[in-house]
Each structure stands twice: as C-alpha cells, then as structure tokens.
C-alpha cells in the first residue's frame, strides 16, 4: 500500500474523519483521500494521503512492419483505419528504422518515427487522410467519421440549499456540465462549479456550487469523456 502513495501532506485541520472515492482524469484513475482523526486542539495536524491506482493504459493502435507493409493491431497489410473526428488516439510504433510511420494529417504529435508513441487528434473537418512509410511510401487510408450524437439529457429534479443538486438522465461515456444564466436574452452561459457527481442506473446526481443571484436559469450540456 505504501508503494502507491503519491503525495503526503500535513496541514492544520479540525473536524471529523472524511473518506471518499472518486474518478479523476481522462484515464479514470481512482483517487482516495484519507484524513486521520484530528485532536480537539485547533492546531492539531492531520495527515492527508493521496492514493492513486497504478494502471497502465495501452495505446489505441500497435504498429509494426513485418515486411514492406504495416500491421496495425495484428491486421495487415496496411489496414484502413476508421477514426472519429475530434477524438485523440495513440499509436505505439515499433516498425524498424527502415519503415518510419508517418500520419499525413494535421493534429499529429511526435510524427514520423520508428519507435515510440504518436498522439493524433483527428481534425474536426470532413476529410480523410493517409499513413505512410516516409522512406518507401507504402501505407494505408485513414477514414474519418462524425462523432455520435449526444444522448438526450433531461433534468429530473432540482434541490437548492447552500448548494445545488441536479438529477438528470445520462449514459456512460458522456459527462454532464451544468451551466447557469441570469438573462436568456443574451447568449452568455456560465459553468457551475461541480463539487461531485455520481452516476447510477442511468441517473446523474450532480452537486454544484450555488450560483449568485436569486433568479437564474439552469441547463446541462453533455460531452463525451
């Protein structure tokens, strides 16, 4: 367990023990925050440990060159790739020095390599691209498709106290982003500060900071994780 400790901090703390588990980051690592019981003294020091799961995430595509062609995720020769516009993909390249792998498209980081990882964010325009060996010019097609439409989102209930609790429909793979406005004549919407969110049986329960003012409008935007 101690091998998983990423950070250890000490600070003055009063109150009761708090323990929770939450998803963080793009890769959905778990973070657990453990706070030791403080003494009644206002100057008591509590130890705060942040524990992260040590998960290794594989690339989306593994690229090798068994001959004068590429094999990608075991498919060969030079398979056509279908990618979603706006999404980011990683390519683990191990193609040998004579067959550097190059993606001919905007949005590529660490391109034209024989060993290492390429990161590719597919442009949002409706266009197709290619990948090639930059020495021998064999390669394949990259077909881009539009992202799937967002799922329908409906606000089921609203509770207001010091904070705002929104219950809404949802689905796995999509995040909810609550926003507020004080004037529907304008197009200005402002993000609510999300304190926590939990998803169970198709329902999101989102805890937010209360917006300023007494007359406000709320909405929820959804976007892919």
NORQUICOR-V335485 format. One record per residue. PSI is psi as a letter, one per 30 degrees, with the letter a starting at -180 (NA if undefined). OMEGA is omega in degrees with one decimal (NA if undefined). Layout:
PSI_OMEGA + PSI_OMEGA
This chain:
e_-179.3 + f_179.6 + f_-179.4 + f_-176.0 + k_179.8 + e_-179.5 + l_178.2 + j_-176.6 + l_174.6 + k_178.1 + l_175.1 + k_-176.3 + k_172.5 + l_179.6 + a_-177.8 + l_178.1 + k_179.5 + k_178.6 + k_177.5 + l_-178.8 + k_-176.4 + l_173.6 + k_177.6 + k_169.1 + l_-178.0 + e_-173.5 + g_175.1 + h_172.7 + l_176.4 + k_174.1 + k_177.0 + k_-177.7 + j_-178.5 + k_179.9 + k_-178.6 + l_179.5 + k_176.2 + l_173.3 + l_-179.3 + f_-177.8 + k_178.2 + f_180.0 + g_-179.7 + k_-179.9 + k_177.7 + k_178.7 + k_-179.6 + j_179.4 + k_173.3 + j_-175.9 + k_-179.2 + k_173.3 + k_-177.6 + i_-176.4 + k_177.4 + k_-176.1 + k_-176.9 + l_174.6 + l_176.6 + e_-177.2 + k_173.6 + k_-172.7 + k_173.2 + l_178.5 + i_-179.3 + f_179.5 + b_176.2 + h_177.7 + l_176.6 + k_165.7 + k_-177.7 + j_-174.9 + h_177.5 + f_179.5 + k_-176.1 + l_-5.2 + k_172.3 + i_-176.7 + l_172.8 + k_179.0 + k_175.5 + j_-174.5 + l_-177.8 + k_179.2 + k_179.8 + f_179.7 + l_178.9 + k_-178.2 + l_176.0 + k_179.7 + j_174.6 + j_-171.7 + k_172.7 + i_-168.0 + f_-176.6 + l_-172.1 + f_-177.8 + f_-178.0 + i_177.9 + k_-174.6 + k_-178.2 + k_173.9 + k_-178.4 + i_-176.5 + l_166.1 + l_173.3 + g_-176.6 + k_177.2 + k_179.5 + h_-174.4 + l_172.5 + i_-178.4 + l_174.6 + f_-178.3 + k_177.8 + a_-174.7 + k_173.2 + k_173.8 + k_-173.5 + j_172.0 + j_-173.7 + k_177.7 + l_-178.0 + f_-180.0 + l_-179.1 + i_-179.0 + l_175.9 + l_-173.8 + a_179.6 + l_166.1 + k_-175.3 + l_161.2 + k_-173.1 + f_175.7 + e_-174.0 + f_170.7 + g_167.6 + l_-179.7 + a_-176.1 + a_-174.9 + k_170.0 + j_178.8 + k_-180.0 + k_179.8 + l_179.0 + k_176.7 + l_178.6 + l_179.3 + l_179.1 + k_176.9 + l_177.1 + k_179.7 + k_178.1 + k_173.8 + k_-176.8 + e_-179.3 + l_-178.5 + k_176.1 + k_-175.9 + k_171.0 + b_171.2 + f_175.7 + l_176.3 + k_176.3 + j_179.5 + k_171.5 + k_-175.4 + l_174.7 + l_-179.1 + a_178.8 + l_177.6 + k_177.9 + f_178.7 + k_178.0 + l_177.2 + k_-178.1 + j_-178.9 + k_179.9 + l_178.3 + l_175.6 + l_175.9 + f_-177.0 + j_-177.2 + f_177.0 + e_177.2 + l_178.7 + g_-177.0 + j_172.0 + k_-174.6 + k_-178.2 + k_169.6 + k_176.2 + j_-178.6 + j_179.1 + e_177.0 + l_177.4 + k_173.8 + k_-175.7 + k_-178.9 + k_175.2 + h_176.0 + g_-178.5 + k_170.5 + k_170.9 + j_-171.5 + k_179.5 + k_-173.3 + l_168.6 + k_-178.4 + k_179.6 + l_177.8 + l_177.6 + l_-177.7 + f_179.6 + j_-177.4 + l_175.3 + k_-178.8 + k_172.6 + l_178.0 + k_170.4 + k_175.0 + k_177.4 + l_-179.3 + k_178.9 + NA_NA
